[in-house]
């Protein structure tokens, strides 16, 4: 069943969206950006160039959403776009993503052969859906299984240690240093999605999780000089 989030993006692409997509936390609410945020061109800026330097094909685009990144990279090398939402799979197919598949990012070894990909792109803060440090390590192990010995991964997240992090809608503090939670609920055209729970980890906590896998944190960037950050991982 399509989510409110996925349906809003599909309606936007088809020119059929008449109501806003809202992100809610109890009584608090804000309009979630749709048009420019998901349907703009791949950025021509140093932060995007940095992402590109860490990726090679075959590429797996996890939680590919509206397909912006897959559309960009598929002209350079083989790119597989994966998303669990059927509306987003339909959207990417209509936009021209050449290899789009519906699937769960937490079941990669069951879906793809060992060493299938050279790189993985996982941006959109989906990494936090692993919900715990153990879940994060398990996901990193799965990414290791489906990537080559020289594989790389680019992920992003929110750093709960940044002074601005508590201002984000849905933030939940945690007394454990470097960790927090975030709850996200989307509402669109009368449909309310199940609440998503994200585990927020600082770059140091991500290093800690990676140290118990084959991965190492190779570089961390903060393109907006705030709590949002991107990380490049390579096999140790």
Secondary structure, DSSP 8 states (H G I E B T S, - for coil): ---HHHHHHHHHHHT---S-EEEEETTEEEE---HHHHHS----SHHHHHHHHT--SSEEEET-TT-HHHHHHTTTS-EEEEES-HHHHHHHHHHT-SSEEE--TT-HHHHS-TT-EEEEEE-SSGGGGG-SHHHHHHHHHHHHHTEEEEEEEEEEEE-TTSTTGGGSTTEEE-SSTTEEEEEEEEEETTEE---EEEEEE-HHHHHHHHTTSSEEEEEEE-TTSSSEEEEEEEE-
